[in-house]
Amino acid sequence: MSLLNIFDQSGSGMAAQTVRLNAIASNIANAESVAPNPEETYRARYPVFQATLQEALGKRSTNSEAATSGVQVPAIVESQKPFSLRFEPDHPYANDEGYVTYPNVSVVEEMANMISASRSFQVNVEVMNTAKTLAERVLTLGQ
């Protein structure tokens, strides 16, 4: 594997984790939102990660692999978990039985996901920094 491919791989990982962090932020922001009817109630959204493998440009070399890999986010799916029903008969959006439909977002679960995504992003940054340091040292070998 070429040292420069590491930058592509880490960059794609950071981009994917950014999408994940944005989805988590959206979920947390809408955790307590309500809608006039259950069909319009916010559903938690989660990105789908997919590994990629692309042919590298240029000639194939026997000393290095001719493909790069990374990760992409082909879709963001909505959770199918049931909504949270709360008994609030005085709420303007309460149904006939007095229940209000709240989103299927668990703030605790989202916070755990946010910590995981943040740490994954940080690890990719560290990989890039290490690769940069290695590239700089390789360039100074001839001095």
TAFEN-V648547 format. One record per run of one state. SS is the DSSP state (2 for helix, 1 for strand, 0 for the rest). FROM is the first residue (numbers start at 1). TO is the last residue. If there is no record, write none. Layout:
BEGIN
{{SS	FROM	TO} {SS	FROM	TO}}
END
This chain:
BEGIN
{{0	1	2} {2	3	29} {0	30	33} {1	34	34} {0	35	37} {2	38	40} {0	41	44} {1	45	55} {0	56	66} {1	67	78} {0	79	83} {1	84	87} {0	88	98} {1	99	102} {0	103	106} {2	107	139} {0	140	143}}
END
